[in-house]
């Protein structure tokens, strides 16, 4: 696989509860996806601002140790963004963020790579970077140019603790969907964005906006892939859950891997079911371990 993928969005520090203390971990949905892709053997460039502070140095070391390429990062003297993580009794995580005036969300047209002069096979983008302004508007204009030469996989990865104004959030998400080729989203994301609306109705609406494939994760119930006039599914794999951090990001990486290998237009029927099953296995490995620790290709 010679393609180079761009993954754009935040890498930040997760402060994860450990008794009365907190462990420091490298987090951020896009960074998790970049690491998952690199561990699958996909050449992956991560695109974000990274601080010169102690956390930023940890971030660089972590990404490089997982095989992620950093040719397009922007080094900044601003601090690293942080997420205060809470874990409930089922292992599900929620987040409170320190975002503003950080290197993490300091996106600019001045340093974002030009898709017309750099080789890119696919862009994966999502989470807070597509919501936090002014970064979100800058990235949207940039991504529209990327879409001229490569497919976009979008993961809204809703963070309602950051923005609870549902109508604004929905507008942001639907704008991104209009320029995306495929979507990875959780059932919880959809339920928050469109309360009292059946997932099938939401997916039908989204498919009419432009994407060819939407993969929805349902936690312990597994996941489904939706195309126009087609639904495929896979059951979740039974494991002892340590926590759910990075599970959805791992699914996103498997989707990107499949698009690169097989082509988006070919992901239907049996092939789509096989991809969903591989994603279920990868997610199971991730949730069986503490923090975002996606599997390698050999582990799968």
Backbone as a ProteinNet text record, in pm:
[ID]
protein_1_A
[PRIMARY]
XXXXXXXXXXXXXXXXXXXXXXXXXXXXXXXXXXXXXXXXXXXXXXXXXXXXXXXXXXXXXXXXXXXXXXXXXXXXXXXXXXXXXXXXXXXXXXXXXXXXXXXXXXXXXXXXXXXXXXXXXXXXXXXXXXXXXXXXXXXXXXXXXXXXXXXXXXXXXXXXXXXXXXXXXXXXXXXXXXXXXXXXXXXXXXXXXXXXXXXXXXXXXXXXXXXXXXXXXXXXXXXXXXXXXXXXXXXXXXXXXXXXXXXXXXXXXXXXXXXXXXXXXXXXXXXXXXXXXXXXXXXXXXXXXXXXXXXXXXXX
[TERTIARY]
85.2	0	89.2	95.2	185	117	-12.2	-83.4	-42.6	-47.2	-22.5	-151.9	-186.8	-308.1	-272.4	-357.5	-346.2	-453.9	-414.6	-509.5	-494.5	-602.9	-597.2	-692.1	-644	-723.6	-634.5	-696.9	-621.9	-548.3	-430.5	-364.3	-350.2	-390.2	-389.1	-352.5	-350.8	-318.3	-446.3	-467.8	-578.3	-529.1	-604.1	-575.6	-678.7	-636	-727.1	-726	-842.8	-846.9	-779.4	-704.6	-639	-643.9	-756.1	-776.9	-794.2	-714.9	-720.8	-631.1	-549.7	-457.5	-508.7	-430.6	-461.9	-338.2	-357.2	-249.1	-249.6	-131.9	-118	-110.1	-194.2	-192.8	-208.6	-154	-170.2	-306.7	-388.4	-523	-559.1	-689.7	-741	-780.8	-908	-957.1	-873.5	-839.8	-759.4	-621.3	-557	-426.3	-439.4	-546.6	-569.9	-586	-660.1	-680	-548.6	-467.4	-337.8	-250.5	-247.6	-167.5	-222.3	-354.5	-415.5	-380.7	-384.8	-350.3	-203.7	-115.5	27.3	56.5	-12.1	9.5	-46.3	-135.7	-185.2	-93.3	10.6	105.2	74.5	-15.8	-52.4	37.8	99.3	180.5	88.8	106.3	9.9	79.3	42.1	88.7	-13.7	32.7	-56	-39.3	-153	-152.3	-217.8	-136.5	-186.3	-76	-112	-12.5	34.1	163.1	218.3	309.1	290.2	359.4	505.1	583.9	721.9	727.7	612.2	614.6	640.3	645.3	677	575.5	448	345.6	364.3	399.9	422.5	535.2	640.2	752.2	709.2	623	567.5	485.3	407.2	322.8	407.4	511.1	597.2	660	711.6	774.3	673.7	551.5	448.6	406.7	381.8	340	449.7	571.9	682.6	705.6	690.5	711.5	606.6	490.1	385.1	392.3	494.2	514.6	443.2	386.3	315.1	415.9	391.3	478.6	436.6	534.3	506.5	562.7	561.2	616.1	536.1	407.4	320.2	272.4	335.8	295.3	347.5	284.3	327.1	373.4	501.3	557.1	525.4	471.1	423.2	465.6	483.8	515.9	390.7	273.2	150.7	141.9	65.7	60.2	-21	-5.5	-80.9	-220.7	-320.5	-456.7	-466.9	-558	-575.7	-722.2	-744.1	-878.8	-883.8	-974	-997.6	-1098.9	-1055	-1136.1	-1206.6	-1333.3	-1408.1	-1451	-1438.2	-1475.2	-1590.1	-1702.7	-1814	-1795	-1889.9	-1875.1	-1871.8	-1920.6	-1918.7	-1794	-1705.2	-1582.4	-1593.6	-1712	-1729.5	-1665.5	-1609.6	-1535.7	-1611.3	-1604.3	-1650.1	-1535.3	-1543.7	-1428.1	-1467.2	-1376.8	-1383	-1252.1	-1261.5	-1145.8	-1093.6	-959.4	-892.5	-836.3	-900.4	-878.5	-818.9	-870.9	-844.5	-700.7	-648.8	-513.1	-408.8	-431.5	-335.9	-275.7	-161.5	-98.6	-188.5	-262	-342.2	-445.8	-502	-608.1	-565.2	-435.8	-380.8	-359.4	-468.5	-458.8	-455.4	-382.2	-366.2	-341.7	-396.6	-368.8	-220.4	-149.3	-7.7	76.8	31.1	115.1	47.2	-83	-148.8	-96.4	-71.7	-12.2	-106.5	-49.6	-125.5	-154.2	-281.4	-312.1	-282.1	-264.9	-236.3	-88	-3.4	140.3	200.4	118.1	163	74.7	133.7	59.8	-24.6	-154.2	-244.6	-346.4	-367.3	-463.3	-597.9	-600	-723.7	-699.3	-800.3	-796	-896.2	-849.4	-938.3	-937.3	-1056.2	-1064.6	-1187.5	-1182.2	-1298.1	-1270.4	-1364.3	-1363.4	-1363.7	-1299.7	-1314.9	-1257.9	-1157.6	-1096.9	-1196.4	-1303	-1403.9	-1518.2	-1506.8	-1608.7	-1552.4	-1430.1	-1369.2	-1332.1	-1383.6	-1349.8	-1236	-1152.6	-1163.9	-1105.9	-1050.1	-986.8	-1081.2	-1206.8	-1299.9	-1323.6	-1341.3	-1364.8	-1241.5	-1124.9	-999.5	-984.6	-1008.1	-994.2	-1098.4	-1216.9	-1321.4	-1283.2	-1233.5	-1189.9	-1075.2	-982.6	-868.6	-916.2	-1006.6	-1053.9	-1130.5	-1199.6	-1268.8	-1169.8	-1050.6	-946.5	-892	-878	-833.9	-934.1	-1063.2	-1167.7	-1161.9	-1091.8	-1075.9	-984.8	-898.4	-798.7	-804.2	-879.1	-879.6	-1011	-1053	-1173.6	-1149.9	-1257.9	-1252.4	-1336.1	-1278.3	-1351.8	-1367.6	-1491.8	-1522.1	-1577.4	-1526.1	-1574.8	-1614.6	-1744.2	-1784.3	-1742.7	-1744.7	-1695.8	-1744.2	-1873.8	-1939	-1888.8	-1857.6	-1814.4	-1910.4	-2025.9	-2128.6	-2087.5	-1989.9	-1942.3	-1869.5	-1819.8	-1755.7	-1858.9	-1949.7	-2053.4	-2188.8	-2278.2	-2410	-2520.1	-2480.9	-2578.4	-2601.6	-2704.7	-2726.9	-2740.6	-2815	-2838.5	-2708.3	-2622.7	-2492.7	-2408.1	-2408.7	-2329.9	-2377.8	-2509.6	-2564.9	-2524.9	-2529.3	-2489.9	-2345.2	-2256.2	-2115.7	-2102.8	-2164.8	-2153.1	-2206.4	-2321.9	-2379.9	-2298.9	-2235.5	-2146.1	-2030	-1973.4	-1863.2	-1911.2	-2029.4	-2082.5	-2095.7	-2130.2	-2150.2	-2023	-1905.2	-1780.9	-1708	-1773.1	-1708.7	-1756.6	-1669	-1701.3	-1754.9	-1708.9	-1752.7	-1754.5	-1839.3	-1856.2	-1841.1	-1771.4	-1772.9	-1833.8	-1938.4	-2010.2	-2064.3	-2082.4	-2140.7	-2290.3	-2361.4	-2503.9	-2527.4	-2439.5	-2453.1	-2439	-2346.6	-2333.2	-2465	-2522.2	-2645.2	-2760.4	-2772.7	-2881.7	-2871.5	-2748.6	-2734.7	-2766	-2718.1	-2741.7	-2888.5	-2955.8	-3094.2	-3179.5	-3209.8	-3289.5	-3427.7	-3473.8	-3605.4	-3614.8	-3499.7	-3500.5	-3432.7	-3495	-3436.4	-3306.3	-3210.6	-3080.1	-3093.7	-3180.5	-3198.6	-3243.8	-3326.7	-3373	-3259.3	-3175.7	-3061	-2963.3	-2934.7	-2840.8	-2893.9	-3022.6	-3083.7	-3065.3	-3084.9	-3066.6	-2921.2	-2829	-2686.6	-2642	-2688.1	-2647.8	-2692.8	-2802.7	-2851.1	-2766.5	-2686.6	-2599.7	-2470.3	-2437.8	-2319.5	-2236.3	-2218.1	-2133.3	-2186.8	-2094.9	-2133.3	-2150.2	-2087	-2090	-2088.6	-2172.5	-2174.7	-2165.7	-2064.7	-2046.9	-2087	-2181.4	-2231.1	-2191.5	-2128.9	-2093.7	-2201.8	-2229.9	-2334	-2278.9	-2152.9	-2094.5	-2095.6	-2147.7	-2147.6	-2245.3	-2324.7	-2417.8	-2354.4	-2231.2	-2163.1	-2165.9	-2168.1	-2166.8	-2236.6	-2279.2	-2349.3	-2290	-2294.2	-2254	-2374	-2394.3	-2511	-2466	-2525.1	-2518	-2660.9	-2679	-2813.3	-2869.9	-2983.8	-3054.3	-2977.2	-2886.5	-2810.6	-2770.1	-2783.8	-2734.4	-2661.2	-2538.6	-2462.5	-2424.4	-2399.2	-2370.8	-2271.4	-2215.2	-2127.4	-2150.5	-2152.3	-2166.3	-2035	-2045.3	-1926.3	-1863.7	-1734.2	-1664.1	-1663.1	-1681.5	-1692	-1554.1	-1530.6	-1405.4	-1437.3	-1341.9	-1351.5	-1307.7	-1397.9	-1371.1	-1289.8	-1173.9	-1094	-1146.4	-1154.1	-1224.3	-1248.7	-1330.7	-1368.7	-1289.4	-1186.2	-1108.6	-1043.7	-1069.2	-1005.1	-1073.4	-1182.6	-1247.9	-1302.6	-1378.2	-1432.9	-1325.6	-1217.1	-1106.4	-1040.9	-1035.2	-981.8	-1071.7	-1202.7	-1296.5	-1274.2	-1255.3	-1228.8	-1105	-1001.7	-878.2	-901.7	-979.9	-1011	-1089.8	-1180.3	-1256.3	-1162.8	-1072	-975.1	-890.5	-841.8	-761.1	-836.5	-964.5	-1045	-1064.9	-1088.7	-1106.6	-979.9	-865.3	-738.3	-715.1	-744.5	-715.1	-814.4	-941.9	-1045.6	-1120.6	-1111.1	-1186.8	-1325.4	-1368.6	-1496.5	-1613	-1606.8	-1717.9	-1734	-1630.2	-1635.3	-1676.8	-1693	-1726.8	-1877.9	-1926.3	-2067.4	-2077	-2195.8	-2216.8	-2118.2	-2066	-1974.6	-1849.3	-1797.4	-1675.8	-1697.9	-1813.2	-1842.9	-1859.5	-1925.4	-1940.6	-1804.4	-1713	-1579.3	-1505.1	-1522.6	-1459.4	-1518.4	-1649.4	-1714	-1668.5	-1649.9	-1603.3	-1459.6	-1376	-1239	-1238.1	-1326	-1336.1	-1381.6	-1476.8	-1523.9	-1411.3	-1329.2	-1214.7	-1114.5	-1085.2	-987.9	-1037.1	-1165.4	-1222.2	-1219.8	-1245.3	-1243.8	-1105.5	-1003	-866.7	-840.2	-883.5	-861	-929.8	-1056.4	-1128.7	-1081.3	-1009.9	-959.1	-833.1	-782.9	-659.6	-686.2	-606.3	-623.7	-581	-664.4	-631.5	-649.3	-610.7	-621.2	-500.1	-515.6	-405.2	-454.2	-461.6	-514.7	-420.8	-472.6	-390.8	-301.8	-196.1	-113.5	-177.6	-127.4	-176.4	-156.8	-43.5	-16.9	-111.6	-144.5	-239.3	-376.2	-418.8	-547.3	-544
-118.6	0	124.2	195.8	309.8	443.6	442.3	567.6	636.9	769.5	846.4	913.2	888.1	944.1	1065.5	1167.1	1280.2	1265.6	1277.4	1282.3	1418.2	1494.1	1630.9	1647.1	1717.7	1742	1744.5	1735.2	1760.7	1639.1	1667.9	1577.6	1656.1	1595.4	1666.9	1571.3	1624.1	1544.1	1505.1	1374.8	1323.3	1304.3	1358	1337.3	1236.6	1110.2	998.2	959.2	942.1	910	777.1	777.6	657.5	667	619.2	639	786.8	836.9	979.2	1062.9	997.2	1066.9	1061.3	1119.4	1113.3	1074.7	983.3	946.5	1038.3	1066.5	1147.8	1055	1081.7	1000.7	1092.1	1048.3	1122.2	1088.2	1191.6	1167.9	1256.4	1264.8	1336.9	1236.9	1240.7	1143.9	1133	1245.3	1235.3	1173.7	1208.5	1149.2	998.8	955.8	812.5	742.5	805.1	746.7	739.3	844.7	844.4	730.3	709.8	600.4	464.9	452	326	293.8	395.1	374.6	336.3	407.2	377.7	235.4	190.9	55.2	-50.6	-8.4	-98.6	-101.7	-20.7	-17.2	86.6	180	286	407.3	459.6	581.2	697.4	753	847.9	975.3	1087.2	1219	1278.5	1321.7	1387.5	1538.4	1610.1	1754.4	1824.7	1897.2	1971.7	2064.6	2159.2	2239	2165	2161	2091.4	2186.6	2188.4	2284.5	2245.5	2347.2	2323.6	2288.8	2288.7	2259.5	2110.6	2073.3	1935.5	1837.1	1874.4	1787	1771.5	1880.4	1873.9	1780.1	1780.7	1688.9	1544.4	1521.4	1387.5	1344.6	1438	1410.4	1367.1	1442.6	1410.3	1272.4	1245.5	1115.7	1002.3	1022.8	919.2	892.8	997.8	980.3	912.7	957.9	898.8	753.1	721.3	582.6	487.9	543.4	463.6	464.9	531.1	529.7	638.4	737.4	846.4	946.8	994.4	1092.4	1233.4	1321.3	1455.4	1566	1545.6	1644.4	1774	1767.7	1884	1943.1	1907.8	1969.2	2112.7	2192	2329.5	2341.9	2369.5	2383.3	2523.3	2528.3	2653.7	2668.2	2793.3	2819.4	2823.2	2816	2809.6	2674.6	2665.1	2539.9	2431	2309.3	2195	2193	2162.8	2148.7	2025.5	2032.6	1923.1	1881.2	1753.6	1700.1	1628.8	1673.7	1608.6	1497.1	1371.7	1255.3	1200.3	1162.6	1090.6	956	848.9	714.6	664.4	623.7	571.2	421.9	360	220.4	122.6	165	79.5	99.5	188.2	214.6	325.7	385.9	494.6	623.1	700	820.9	946.5	1049.6	1183.5	1280.2	1402.5	1492	1635.9	1704.2	1849.5	1904.5	2010.2	2052.5	2191.2	2203.9	2333.5	2355.2	2444.9	2452.2	2583.4	2693.7	2822.1	2869.4	2934.1	2987.4	2878.5	2762	2651.9	2624.1	2560.1	2518.3	2420.3	2341.7	2233.1	2280.5	2398.5	2448.7	2574.2	2589.6	2707.6	2679.7	2648	2617.7	2746.5	2741.3	2859.8	2817	2894.2	2868.2	2882.6	2957.4	2982.3	2855.5	2756.8	2637.2	2506.5	2505.6	2382.3	2340.1	2210.5	2165.2	2185.3	2219.6	2241.3	2106.1	2067.5	1936.8	1928.1	2042.1	2041.5	2022.7	2046.2	2029.9	1921.4	1855.8	1744.5	1623.2	1505.3	1383.7	1341.1	1325.5	1277.3	1184	1067.2	970.4	980.3	1033.2	1043.5	1135.4	1212.8	1295.1	1242.5	1215.4	1184.1	1304.8	1353	1473.7	1464.9	1532.9	1531.9	1578.3	1547	1580.2	1731.9	1782.2	1922.5	2020	1978.8	2069.5	2115.9	2039.1	2078	2157.8	2189.6	2265.5	2394	2387.6	2501.8	2610.5	2730.4	2843.3	2925.9	2989.2	2998.3	2879.3	2780.6	2667.2	2596.2	2577	2498.4	2559.3	2690.7	2755.9	2749.3	2767.2	2757.2	2617.2	2515	2376.8	2341.8	2397.9	2367.8	2420.8	2542.8	2599.2	2517.9	2477.2	2395.8	2259	2195.1	2060.9	2059	2167.8	2173.3	2161.9	2214.4	2199	2057	1996.4	1856.9	1768.1	1797.8	1715.6	1715.9	1812.3	1816.4	1705.5	1653.8	1555.1	1424	1418.7	1297.7	1287.8	1164.9	1149.3	1195.2	1236	1277.1	1182.1	1133	1055.9	1144.9	1168.3	1260.8	1185.3	1218.1	1161.8	1275.8	1305.5	1418.6	1404.1	1280.1	1252.2	1361.2	1371.3	1482.5	1498.5	1622.3	1657.1	1764	1719.6	1813.7	1888.1	1835.5	1907.1	2035.3	2038.5	2160.6	2257.1	2203.8	2288.4	2219.8	2279.8	2219	2288.5	2375.6	2440.8	2350.2	2268.8	2160	2208.7	2314.2	2361.6	2403	2472.9	2513	2390.4	2295.7	2173.2	2099.3	2085.2	2016.2	2086.1	2218	2292	2264	2265.4	2233.3	2092.8	1996.3	1857.1	1838.5	1896	1875.4	1944.9	2056.7	2119.7	2028.2	1962.7	1870	1747.3	1701.1	1584.1	1612.6	1734.1	1769.6	1756.8	1766.9	1757	1624.8	1533	1407	1290.8	1193.5	1073.2	961.5	957.7	854.7	914.4	857.7	907	790.8	813.8	721.7	797.5	741.2	812.8	711.3	752.4	663.4	687.7	587.2	605.7	717.8	730.4	837.5	975.3	987.7	1113.7	1151.2	1054.2	1080.7	1114	1037.6	1063.5	1202.6	1249.4	1383.5	1491.1	1471	1569.6	1576.9	1461.2	1455.4	1376.4	1432	1359.8	1324.1	1204.5	1154	1123.7	1114.6	1078.8	943.3	853.7	721.8	734	649.9	654.8	633.3	542.9	516.1	641.1	722.4	846.1	947.2	955.3	1046.2	1002.7	875.1	822.9	846.8	823.7	848.7	994.8	1085.2	1228.1	1257.9	1201	1227.1	1173.6	1054.3	997.2	1084.5	1152.9	1242.8	1369.6	1398.1	1516	1491.2	1362.7	1337.9	1215.5	1175.9	1059.6	931.7	838.7	711.1	602	621.1	517.5	583.5	533.3	580	458.9	458.1	350.3	403.7	334.6	374.4	268.7	311.5	219.7	223.2	105.3	91.4	31.8	59.5	8	-144	-200.5	-345.8	-415.9	-338	-396.3	-413.7	-365.2	-383	-259	-277.3	-163.7	-198.9	-92	-109.3	-16.7	-64.1	17.1	45.3	171.6	214	272.6	222.3	284.8	306.3	379.8	393.9	256.1	222.9	96.5	-26.3	-7.1	-122.1	-96.7	-203.3	-201.6	-332.6	-324.3	-440.5	-421.1	-531.4	-518.2	-622.7	-596.6	-692	-680.6	-794.7	-795	-754.3	-694.4	-663.7	-793.9	-792.9	-908.6	-901.3	-1014.1	-1017.1	-1010.7	-905	-889.6	-824.4	-831.7	-757.1	-614	-518	-378.7	-310.4	-257.6	-175.6	-32.2	25.6	151.6	162.5	259.3	270	376.8	431.9	539.1	488.3	556.7	523.6	416.3	359.2	250.6	299.4	409.3	463.8	511.9	566.2	612.5	495.1	381.7	259.5	212.9	218.8	183	274	403.9	497.2	459.3	413.1	372.4	250.7	155.7	37	76.2	172.3	220.8	284.2	368	430.8	324.2	228	118.8	48.7	21.4	-48.7	34.9	164	252.1	255.4	260.9	262.6	132.4	20.3	-110	-148	-118.3	-172.6	-69.1	57.3	161.4	173.8	296	319.1	259.2	267.6	218.4	67	-3.2	-149.5	-199.1	-109.6	-150.6	-166.4	-281.3	-315.5	-467.2	-515.7	-659.4	-728.4	-840.4	-921.5	-844.1	-763.9	-687.4	-588.9	-525	-431.3	-505.4	-621.6	-700.4	-740.7	-777	-815.4	-698.1	-580.2	-460.8	-430.3	-441.6	-416.5	-518	-642.6	-745.2	-717.1	-673.9	-638.2	-518.7	-422.4	-306.4	-348	-442.6	-490.9	-558.1	-635.7	-700.5	-597.3	-499	-395.9	-316.4	-280.8	-205.9	-287.8	-418.2	-505.2	-508.3	-513.8	-511.7	-379.2	-270	-137.4	-123.1	-164.6	-145.9	-241	-345	-439.4	-387.3	-270.1	-213.1	-72.2	-30.3	102	210.6	315.4	427.2	388.5	480.3	455.8	378.1	247.8	160.6	67.3	117.2	36.5	-77.1	-182.2	-298.3	-276.7	-354.6	-359	-451.7	-446.1	-536	-681.1	-713.6	-851.8	-896.4	-806.8	-842	-875.4	-802.9	-832.3	-966.9
0	0	0	-112.3	-126.5	-99.1	-75.4	-56.2	74	70.5	191.8	236.5	361.3	419.5	503.5	498	589.5	695.7	821.1	932.1	998	999.6	1051.1	1169.5	1270.9	1390	1512.4	1629.8	1751.5	1807.4	1862.6	1955.4	2085.2	2194.7	2322.4	2435.6	2555.5	2672.7	2744.5	2760	2840.9	2984.3	3078.3	3220	3270.8	3285.4	3309.4	3456.5	3518.2	3660.7	3693.1	3803.2	3855.6	4007.3	4063.6	4206.4	4235.6	4330.1	4363.6	4272.9	4191	4102	3958.1	3867.6	3725.1	3646	3551.6	3461.6	3339.7	3288.1	3168.2	3047.2	2947.2	2824.4	2704.3	2593	2467.4	2410.5	2382	2332.6	2215.8	2191.3	2075.5	1969.2	1928.3	1831.5	1705.1	1639.2	1517.5	1541.7	1652.9	1683.4	1704	1771.2	1789.6	1655.6	1564.3	1431.9	1355.2	1365.2	1296.9	1346.3	1477.6	1532.8	1489.9	1489.8	1447.1	1302.4	1216.8	1075.9	1058.4	1127.4	1116.7	1163.2	1269.1	1319.9	1226	1135.5	1031.2	909.4	911.6	800.9	695	726	631.4	654.4	548.3	559	594.6	714.9	769.4	815.7	754.5	797.2	892.6	1009.7	1104	1091.3	1091.1	1067.7	1186.1	1262	1377.5	1424.9	1511.6	1581.2	1705.6	1727.1	1843.5	1919.8	2050.8	2136.1	2161.1	2195.3	2239.1	2387.4	2456.7	2599.6	2625.1	2752.9	2790.5	2732.5	2734.6	2678	2527.4	2461.5	2318	2280.6	2360.1	2335.1	2356.2	2456.8	2477	2356.2	2302.1	2185.8	2067	2037	1922.6	1939.4	2058.7	2085.3	2067.8	2118	2109.9	1965.2	1889.7	1751.3	1669	1685.7	1610.6	1648.9	1777.3	1820.9	1763.8	1726.7	1664.2	1511.9	1457.7	1313.5	1237.1	1307.5	1241.5	1185.4	1063.3	998.8	1039.8	1057.6	1110.1	1021.5	891.4	798.9	796.5	833.1	818.2	950.5	1061.5	1188.1	1196.1	1280	1304.1	1449.3	1468	1602.1	1655.5	1778.3	1834.5	1979.6	2023.2	2163.6	2251.6	2191.3	2270.2	2340.8	2450.5	2527.1	2456.9	2504.9	2455.3	2518	2437.8	2489.7	2578.8	2677.6	2772.4	2780.1	2812.9	2833.2	2967.3	3052.6	3181.2	3158	3176.1	3140.6	3264.1	3245.8	3349.2	3290.5	3369.9	3325.5	3411.9	3348.2	3426.8	3453.6	3522.6	3565.3	3448.2	3330.9	3212.1	3127.2	3171.5	3097.2	2995.7	2980.8	2884.2	2936.6	2844	2882.2	2842.1	2927.7	2893.7	2919.4	2860.3	2857.6	2889.8	2960.1	2976.2	2920.3	2836.2	2758.6	2796.1	2787	2790.5	2650.4	2575.5	2430.9	2383.2	2431.3	2367.4	2387.8	2282.1	2279.7	2304.2	2243.9	2252.3	2114.5	2113.8	1987.6	1912.6	1986.9	1931.9	1831	1854.3	1766.6	1690.4	1672.7	1606.2	1457.6	1386.6	1243.4	1161.8	1050.5	966.2	822.5	728	586.4	555.5	639.7	615.1	625.4	703.8	719.4	679.7	660.2	617	479.2	456.9	330.2	212.1	99.7	-22.9	-88.5	-100.2	-159.2	-307.2	-372.4	-515.4	-545	-445.3	-465.8	-377.3	-295.7	-212.8	-241	-238.1	-268.2	-148.7	-171.9	-67.5	-131.1	-68.2	-119.7	-50.8	72.2	149.3	267.6	305.3	425.8	526.1	648.6	760.6	853.4	890.4	972.8	1062.3	1177.3	1263.8	1405	1494	1636.1	1654.9	1757.8	1794.5	1691.8	1617.4	1519.7	1414.5	1393.5	1294.8	1356.8	1487.3	1559.3	1619.6	1672.6	1741.3	1641.1	1663.2	1576.3	1638	1551.3	1404.6	1328.7	1402.6	1336.4	1240.6	1282.4	1202.5	1064.4	1058.2	928.7	839.7	899.6	823.4	765.9	848.4	802.6	697.5	709	611	472.7	465.5	337.4	278.6	365.1	321.5	273	348.7	314.3	182.5	150.5	21.3	-93.7	-77	-178.8	-180.9	-62.5	-57.4	-130	-112.8	-173.8	-326.6	-384	-529.9	-579.8	-490.3	-533.9	-457	-345.3	-262.5	-184.7	-153	-70.7	72.4	138	277.5	361.1	469.9	570.1	692.2	731.9	840.5	960.8	1078	1204.1	1296.3	1309.8	1393.9	1539.4	1592.2	1728.2	1825	1840.4	1910.2	2053.4	2087.8	2223.4	2277.1	2323.5	2369	2494.8	2570.7	2689.1	2649.9	2526.3	2477	2419.7	2336	2277.6	2292.8	2370.4	2390.6	2311	2218	2130.5	2010.1	2021.3	1925.6	1781.8	1759.5	1622.5	1554.7	1627.3	1571.4	1541.4	1633.7	1613.5	1488.5	1473.7	1357.6	1228	1226.3	1105.9	1069	1168.5	1143.1	1083.9	1149	1105.8	964.2	934.5	801.5	692.5	724.1	626.5	591.9	693.5	668.1	590.4	621.5	551.3	401.4	364.8	224.3	141.2	203.6	126.8	152.5	224	261.7	175.7	159	81.7	169.6	295.5	389.4	529.8	615.6	752	848.7	960.5	1074.3	1189.6	1251.8	1356.1	1456.8	1581.2	1681	1693.1	1744.2	1768.9	1869.9	1970.2	2069.1	2004.6	1908.6	1834.9	1767.3	1697.7	1622.6	1716.6	1825	1919.3	1980.5	2004.4	2061	1956	1834.8	1729.3	1688.6	1685	1637.7	1738	1852.7	1952.4	1897.9	1939.6	1896.8	1746.8	1681.1	1538.6	1520.7	1446.6	1424.8	1345.9	1382.1	1316.4	1166.1	1125.6	983	907.2	969.8	907.1	893.2	997.5	992.3	883.7	880.9	781.1	640.4	620.5	489.3	448	542.5	514.9	478.6	555.6	530.6	395.3	359	230.4	113.8	131.1	26.1	16.4	120	117.9	40.7	11.7	-69.2	-38.4	88.2	117	54	22.1	-36.6	68.1	186.1	289.3	425.9	516.1	654.4	745.5	830.1	927.4	1064.8	1128	1260.1	1361.4	1470.5	1578.2	1686	1744	1844.7	1974.3	2006.5	2129	2132	2240.5	2256.9	2163.3	2089.3	1992.2	1854.4	1835.9	1708.2	1621.5	1490.8	1399.1	1268.9	1198.1	1072	966.6	842.9	729.6	642.2	609.1	530	397.3	289.6	158.3	111.8	3.9	-50.5	-81.7	-21.6	-45.1	3	102.1	153.9	298.9	380.4	517.6	544.4	594.1	637.2	783.5	854.6	996.8	1044.1	1163.6	1230.5	1379.9	1448.2	1593	1658.9	1777.1	1855.3	1905.2	1929.6	1982.7	2136	2201.3	2346.4	2411.4	2486.5	2560.2	2694.5	2786.3	2910.9	2882.2	2903.5	2868.2	2978.1	2939.5	3030.4	3028.2	2908.3	2884.3	2734.1	2695.4	2553.3	2478.8	2541.2	2478.4	2349.9	2239.8	2112.8	2031.1	2080.6	2005.9	1872.8	1876.1	1752.1	1657	1711.9	1628	1556.6	1623.8	1562.4	1447.9	1468.2	1361	1240.1	1266.1	1156.4	1077.4	1147.4	1079.4	990.5	1038.2	957.4	832.8	845.9	730.4	628.3	674.7	583.2	514.4	590.5	533.6	421.6	444.5	344.6	218.7	235.5	119.6	35.9	101.1	28.6	-46.6	18.3	-41	-150.6	-126.7	-214.1	-296.1	-256.8	-324.2	-263.3	-239	-172.8	-250.5	-382.5	-465.2	-453.8	-408.7	-398.8	-260.5	-166.7	-29.5	-15.6	-55.9	-41.7	-29.7	6.2	16	108.2	63.9	144.4	182.5	90.9	120.8	234.8	236.2	344.1	476.3	473.5	596.4	651.3	564.8	608.3	673.2	616.7	674.3	811.7	824.7	953.6	1058.6	1018	1111.1	1155.4	1061.6	1096.3	1192.1	1168	1255.5	1395.1	1403.2	1532.7	1610.1	1541.2	1606.5	1656.8	1572.5	1610.6	1730.2	1730.5	1842	1969.9	1958.7	2076.4	2141.1	2059	2113.3	2183.8	2122.5	2180.6	2316.3	2327.2	2453.2	2561.3	2523.7	2623.7	2691.8	2645.4	2699.7	2751.2	2844.1	2903.7	2805.8	2792.7	2704.3	2558.3	2469.9	2325.3	2278.6	2268.3	2226.6	2117.8	1993.3	1882.9	1846.3	1782.2	1749.3	1627.7	1621.7	1501.9	1399.3	1279.7	1173.6	1214.7	1276.9	1318.3	1428.8	1520.4	1626	1568.5	1468.3	1405.7	1334.4
[MASK]
++++++++++++++++++++++++++++++++++++++++++++++++++++++++++++++++++++++++++++++++++++++++++++++++++++++++++++++++++++++++++++++++++++++++++++++++++++++++++++++++++++++++++++++++++++++++++++++++++++++++++++++++++++++++++++++++++++++++++++++++++++++++++++++++++++++++++++++++++++++++++++++++++++++++++++

